[in-house]
Amino acid sequence: MKKGPGFELEILNGFNKAYNFGKYDLRKPCPSVPGVDIVINSDLAEEVMLYAPECKRQERENISGWWKQCKANALQAGLIPVLFWRRNRMCAVAIIEEGHFHSIAMGIDEYKNVGFKQWPTKNDEHLVSFFSKQKTPLAMVPAWWFFELIDRLVIK
């Protein structure tokens, strides 16, 4: 399996687990079809899936270009853009608009009163990085934590 399609499947499985979807609620699109990297494939997913994921498994960073592509695809799909990126031997990260990240986190009791720059750490590493090279400031978090936050917000 090529690393790009394998990474898309990894992210698809993260959404399936977070939303408690079945095996066929989301799917990968046909390789020749432009647009989002994970497609809604059921009425249930249509009802609750908020995100248009763009998946990049590449060594070289091009967040600016990837973010433009992610936003354009999300706009076309009527969903919220989320960019997933992973380098070899590194954990995947989720990149979302900073304001949206705060709105997700504020929906979870333990993070409601967390100061702007006081997000939790794991093994002394900050879980959230903020950067504003874009017109819209972005937040970068480990993908596993993004899915954990979504999982905690979803009513099951």
Wavefront OBJ file of the C-alpha trace (Angstrom):
o trace
v 0.000 0.000 0.000
v 1.300 3.458 -0.857
v 1.821 5.766 2.089
v -0.787 8.393 1.010
v -3.778 6.025 0.756
v -2.674 4.255 3.949
v -2.612 7.570 5.804
v -6.079 8.457 4.497
v -7.349 5.128 5.833
v -5.730 5.862 9.213
v -7.565 9.211 9.385
v -10.833 7.660 8.160
v -10.580 5.120 11.001
v -9.967 7.945 13.479
v -13.209 9.629 12.411
v -15.089 6.300 12.497
v -13.994 5.715 16.077
v -14.601 9.306 17.248
v -18.114 9.430 15.780
v -18.878 5.756 16.450
v -19.558 5.255 12.739
v -19.904 1.900 11.046
v -17.475 0.596 8.456
v -19.327 2.174 5.501
v -20.442 5.561 6.898
v -17.310 7.205 5.474
v -15.190 6.144 2.518
v -12.205 7.180 0.468
v -13.143 8.706 -2.905
v -12.031 7.329 -6.249
v -8.397 8.355 -6.810
v -9.176 10.428 -9.911
v -11.949 12.486 -8.261
v -10.839 15.893 -6.933
v -12.110 17.142 -3.581
v -12.011 15.986 0.013
v -9.942 12.939 0.943
v -12.740 11.272 2.936
v -16.314 11.192 1.652
v -19.558 11.001 3.627
v -21.336 7.813 2.608
v -24.457 7.517 4.804
v -27.362 9.518 6.195
v -25.940 9.163 9.722
v -22.572 10.575 8.680
v -24.310 13.331 6.695
v -26.122 14.340 9.887
v -23.158 14.536 12.257
v -19.876 14.761 10.310
v -18.635 18.342 10.432
v -15.258 18.056 8.750
v -13.744 17.962 5.285
v -10.379 16.279 5.830
v -7.343 16.825 3.658
v -4.613 14.233 4.304
v -0.939 14.842 3.542
v 1.761 12.280 4.257
v 4.853 14.106 3.102
v 8.278 14.954 4.445
v 8.351 18.501 3.124
v 6.078 21.002 4.795
v 3.737 23.093 2.640
v 1.073 24.067 5.142
v 0.181 27.264 3.289
v -0.508 25.493 -0.023
v -2.202 22.503 1.628
v -4.397 24.791 3.718
v -5.613 26.632 0.600
v -6.534 23.291 -0.991
v -8.184 22.094 2.234
v -10.270 25.274 2.575
v -11.386 25.184 -1.067
v -12.477 21.536 -0.792
v -14.254 22.186 2.513
v -16.087 25.174 1.076
v -17.258 23.075 -1.860
v -18.445 20.327 0.524
v -20.042 22.786 2.984
v -17.913 21.458 5.852
v -15.181 22.651 8.228
v -11.623 22.312 6.900
v -9.182 20.090 8.800
v -5.733 19.278 7.469
v -3.964 16.117 8.633
v -0.230 15.865 8.066
v 2.344 13.277 8.951
v 6.026 12.816 8.266
v 7.697 9.418 8.431
v 8.308 8.204 11.986
v 6.266 11.102 13.407
v 2.787 11.354 14.874
v 0.097 12.783 12.644
v -1.143 16.286 13.409
v -4.484 17.960 12.777
v -4.433 21.591 11.657
v -7.633 23.594 12.090
v -8.621 27.213 12.383
v -7.640 28.478 15.808
v -11.126 29.784 16.605
v -12.677 26.429 15.759
v -10.152 24.613 17.941
v -11.083 26.832 20.887
v -14.792 26.211 20.310
v -14.211 22.425 20.318
v -12.109 22.524 23.477
v -14.478 24.867 25.295
v -17.220 22.264 24.856
v -15.311 19.982 27.241
v -15.599 20.826 30.936
v -11.952 20.314 31.892
v -10.793 22.819 29.262
v -13.419 25.559 29.753
v -11.220 27.710 31.977
v -7.872 26.984 30.354
v -5.946 30.121 29.485
v -5.114 30.898 25.871
v -1.528 29.549 26.042
v -1.995 27.052 28.910
v -3.084 23.930 27.089
v -2.103 20.576 28.554
v 1.191 18.864 27.957
v 2.124 15.222 27.500
v 5.676 14.123 28.280
v 6.482 17.835 28.754
v 5.480 18.642 25.175
v 2.725 21.140 24.487
v -0.250 19.532 22.760
v -1.248 22.699 20.933
v 0.806 24.956 18.679
v -0.574 28.175 17.269
v 0.765 29.880 14.188
v -0.458 32.765 12.128
v 1.399 32.746 8.831
v -2.041 32.453 7.240
v -4.758 35.108 7.062
v -6.652 32.948 9.556
v -4.614 31.835 12.596
v -4.308 28.051 12.805
v -3.932 25.535 15.620
v -1.921 22.347 15.237
v -2.656 19.448 17.590
v -1.767 15.749 17.571
v -4.345 13.909 15.470
v -5.021 11.449 18.290
v -5.987 14.364 20.582
v -8.202 15.942 17.912
v -10.101 12.641 17.630
v -10.275 12.353 21.430
v -11.804 15.844 21.656
v -14.363 14.990 18.951
v -15.157 11.682 20.669
v -15.844 13.460 23.955
v -18.223 15.918 22.289
v -20.241 13.349 20.358
v -23.442 12.125 22.022
v -23.545 8.362 21.650
l 1 2 3 4 5 6 7 8 9 10 11 12 13 14 15 16 17 18 19 20 21 22 23 24 25 26 27 28 29 30 31 32 33 34 35 36 37 38 39 40 41 42 43 44 45 46 47 48 49 50 51 52 53 54 55 56 57 58 59 60 61 62 63 64 65 66 67 68 69 70 71 72 73 74 75 76 77 78 79 80 81 82 83 84 85 86 87 88 89 90 91 92 93 94 95 96 97 98 99 100 101 102 103 104 105 106 107 108 109 110 111 112 113 114 115 116 117 118 119 120 121 122 123 124 125 126 127 128 129 130 131 132 133 134 135 136 137 138 139 140 141 142 143 144 145 146 147 148 149 150 151 152 153 154 155 156
